[in-house]
């Protein structure tokens, strides 16, 4: 079965939102740890990060959010997504240990390239601009699955699925047997259906963050629509 990953920004309401996403059919939840200069994130997630920071969501509070989310979603993989500067400030080993203790099953560090800090277990990201050598290295070091960034640029909803995804999937499959999950720019059930025909999983972020502003019921229904579209592949 193709996997559905939902990204949510850490906040006081996030545990309940994550539980609703799982009820709607999410297989994995990414929890954004807000950062003041998120280079990979588009306007929706940037604004969500700014609101989270204004609401006091620093690293310790985000770890507490992760722990509460684990209580409400005991069997769902939970993956914090953040930036290297946050881990540098908190302490690399300290962060990895604290995240694991709070229930994280892996990590994503958006701006930490493959090959740097290989001792840190994390999901690696690759993009259409990644060389075959970089693809191979990321695949060797990734934790469980490889995150395919479907386009160059930041996160955010787009009108159409990136035409670069098919080529990236083909190149990645040539160098690794690990599951390939596609993200960035996927926002509608039609996008999710098309991406699931190519990749092993689909990651939805910006649109999920927008819908989550309407509360758990709205998010549950949205995730269910994505689940239905993916299962129809």
C-alpha positions as CSV (number, residue, x, y, z in Angstrom):
1,X,0.0,0.0,0.0
2,X,1.3,3.5,-0.9
3,X,2.0,5.6,2.2
4,X,0.6,9.0,3.1
5,X,2.7,11.4,5.1
6,X,1.2,14.6,6.6
7,X,3.3,17.5,7.8
8,X,2.1,19.7,10.7
9,X,3.8,22.5,12.5
10,X,4.4,21.9,16.2
11,X,2.0,23.8,18.4
12,X,-0.3,23.4,21.4
13,X,-3.1,22.0,19.2
14,X,-0.9,19.7,17.1
15,X,-1.3,16.4,19.1
16,X,-5.0,16.5,18.5
17,X,-4.5,17.5,14.8
18,X,-2.0,14.7,14.3
19,X,-4.5,12.2,15.8
20,X,-7.1,13.4,13.4
21,X,-4.7,13.0,10.5
22,X,-4.1,9.4,11.5
23,X,-7.8,8.8,11.7
24,X,-8.1,10.2,8.2
25,X,-5.6,7.8,6.9
26,X,-2.1,9.2,7.4
27,X,0.6,6.6,7.8
28,X,3.3,8.9,9.1
29,X,3.3,12.4,10.6
30,X,6.1,14.9,10.2
31,X,6.2,17.5,13.0
32,X,7.8,20.8,12.0
33,X,10.1,22.3,14.7
34,X,9.9,26.0,13.9
35,X,13.0,27.9,12.9
36,X,13.5,31.6,12.3
37,X,15.1,31.2,8.8
38,X,13.5,28.1,7.2
39,X,15.2,28.2,3.7
40,X,13.3,25.2,2.3
41,X,9.8,26.4,3.4
42,X,7.4,28.4,1.4
43,X,5.1,31.2,2.8
44,X,2.4,28.9,4.4
45,X,4.9,27.0,6.5
46,X,7.0,30.1,7.2
47,X,3.9,31.9,8.6
48,X,3.1,28.8,10.6
49,X,6.6,28.8,12.0
50,X,6.4,32.4,12.9
51,X,3.1,31.9,14.8
52,X,4.6,28.9,16.6
53,X,7.6,30.8,17.7
54,X,5.4,33.7,18.8
55,X,3.4,31.2,20.8
56,X,6.5,30.0,22.6
57,X,7.3,26.8,20.6
58,X,11.0,26.5,21.2
59,X,12.8,23.2,21.1
60,X,11.8,22.0,24.5
61,X,8.2,22.8,23.9
62,X,8.3,21.1,20.5
63,X,9.7,18.0,22.2
64,X,6.9,18.1,24.7
65,X,4.5,18.4,21.7
66,X,6.1,15.4,20.2
67,X,5.6,13.4,23.4
68,X,2.0,14.3,23.6
69,X,1.5,13.4,20.0
70,X,3.0,10.0,20.7
71,X,0.5,9.5,23.4
72,X,-2.4,10.2,21.1
73,X,-0.9,8.3,18.1
74,X,0.9,5.4,19.8
75,X,1.5,3.3,16.7
76,X,2.2,6.0,14.1
77,X,5.8,6.9,12.9
78,X,6.5,10.5,14.0
79,X,9.3,12.4,12.4
80,X,10.5,15.8,13.5
81,X,11.5,18.1,10.6
82,X,13.9,20.9,11.4
83,X,17.1,22.7,10.5
84,X,20.8,22.1,11.4
85,X,21.1,25.4,13.3
86,X,18.5,24.3,15.8
87,X,20.3,21.0,16.4
88,X,23.6,22.9,16.6
89,X,22.2,25.2,19.3
90,X,20.6,22.4,21.3
91,X,23.4,19.8,20.8
92,X,23.3,17.2,18.1
93,X,23.5,14.1,20.3
94,X,21.3,15.7,23.0
95,X,18.6,16.5,20.4
96,X,18.7,13.0,18.9
97,X,18.4,11.4,22.3
98,X,15.6,13.8,23.4
99,X,13.6,13.3,20.2
100,X,13.9,9.5,20.4
101,X,12.9,9.6,24.1
102,X,9.8,11.7,23.2
103,X,8.7,9.2,20.5
104,X,10.4,10.2,17.3
105,X,11.0,7.3,14.9
106,X,13.5,9.3,12.8
107,X,14.5,12.8,11.9
108,X,14.5,15.1,8.9
109,X,17.1,17.9,8.9
110,X,16.2,19.9,5.8
111,X,19.5,21.7,5.2
112,X,21.9,18.9,6.3
113,X,23.3,17.3,3.2
114,X,24.0,13.6,2.9
115,X,27.6,12.9,4.0
116,X,27.6,15.4,6.8
117,X,27.1,13.9,10.3
118,X,26.5,10.4,9.0
119,X,26.1,9.2,12.6
120,X,22.8,11.1,12.8
121,X,20.0,8.7,11.7
122,X,17.7,10.7,9.5
123,X,15.6,10.6,6.3
124,X,17.7,12.1,3.5
125,X,16.3,14.5,0.9
126,X,17.1,14.6,-2.8
127,X,16.0,16.9,-5.6
128,X,15.8,16.9,-9.4
129,X,19.1,18.8,-9.3
130,X,20.9,16.0,-7.3
131,X,23.6,14.2,-9.1
132,X,23.6,10.5,-9.5
133,X,26.5,10.4,-7.0
134,X,24.5,12.4,-4.5
135,X,21.4,10.2,-5.0
136,X,23.5,7.1,-4.3
137,X,25.0,8.6,-1.2
138,X,21.7,9.8,0.2
139,X,20.1,6.4,-0.5
140,X,22.9,4.6,1.3
141,X,22.6,6.8,4.4
142,X,18.8,7.4,4.5
143,X,16.7,6.1,7.4
144,X,13.9,3.9,6.0
145,X,12.8,5.9,3.0
146,X,14.2,8.5,0.6
147,X,12.4,11.9,0.5
148,X,12.1,13.1,-3.2
149,X,11.8,16.8,-3.4
150,X,9.7,17.0,-6.6
151,X,10.8,20.5,-7.6
152,X,13.5,23.1,-7.1
153,X,12.5,25.8,-4.7
154,X,10.5,26.0,-1.5
155,X,7.5,24.1,-0.2
156,X,4.1,25.2,-1.1
157,X,1.0,24.3,-3.1
158,X,1.3,24.3,-6.9
159,X,-1.3,24.1,-9.6
160,X,0.2,20.9,-11.2
161,X,2.4,18.1,-10.1
162,X,6.0,18.7,-11.0
163,X,7.0,17.1,-14.3
164,X,10.4,16.5,-12.8
165,X,9.1,13.8,-10.5
166,X,9.0,11.0,-13.0
167,X,12.7,11.4,-14.0
168,X,13.8,11.7,-10.4
169,X,11.9,8.5,-9.5
170,X,13.5,6.7,-12.4
171,X,17.0,7.8,-11.4
172,X,16.5,7.0,-7.8
173,X,15.1,3.5,-8.5
174,X,18.3,2.8,-10.6
175,X,20.5,3.3,-7.5
176,X,18.4,2.1,-4.5
177,X,15.7,-0.3,-3.5
178,X,14.5,1.8,-0.5
179,X,11.0,3.3,-0.7
180,X,10.7,6.7,-2.4
181,X,8.3,9.3,-1.0
182,X,7.5,12.4,-3.0
183,X,6.8,15.8,-1.5
184,X,6.8,19.5,-2.1
185,X,4.1,21.0,-4.2
186,X,1.5,18.2,-3.6
187,X,-1.8,19.6,-2.3
188,X,-4.8,18.1,-4.0
189,X,-6.2,14.5,-4.2
190,X,-5.4,14.7,-8.0
191,X,-1.7,15.5,-7.2
192,X,-1.6,12.7,-4.6
193,X,-3.0,10.2,-7.1
194,X,-0.5,11.2,-9.8
195,X,2.4,11.1,-7.4
196,X,1.4,7.7,-5.9
197,X,1.5,6.3,-9.4
198,X,5.2,7.0,-9.5
199,X,6.4,6.9,-6.0
200,X,5.9,4.6,-2.9
201,X,4.6,7.4,-0.8
202,X,3.3,11.0,-0.9
203,X,4.1,13.8,1.5
204,X,1.7,16.7,1.9
205,X,2.7,19.8,3.9
206,X,1.6,23.3,3.1
207,X,-2.0,22.5,2.3
208,X,-2.3,20.3,5.3
209,X,-1.1,23.1,7.5
210,X,-3.7,25.4,5.9
211,X,-6.5,23.0,6.4
212,X,-5.4,22.3,10.0
213,X,-6.3,25.9,10.8
214,X,-9.9,24.8,10.5
215,X,-9.5,22.2,13.2
216,X,-9.3,18.4,13.6
217,X,-12.5,17.6,11.7
218,X,-11.5,19.6,8.6
219,X,-8.0,18.0,8.6
220,X,-9.5,14.5,9.1
221,X,-11.7,15.0,6.0
222,X,-8.9,16.4,3.9
223,X,-6.6,13.6,4.8
224,X,-9.3,11.1,4.0
225,X,-9.7,12.6,0.5
226,X,-6.0,12.2,-0.1
227,X,-6.1,8.6,1.2
228,X,-8.9,7.7,-1.1
229,X,-7.1,9.2,-4.1
230,X,-3.8,7.4,-3.3
231,X,-5.6,4.1,-2.7
232,X,-7.2,4.4,-6.2
233,X,-3.8,4.1,-7.9
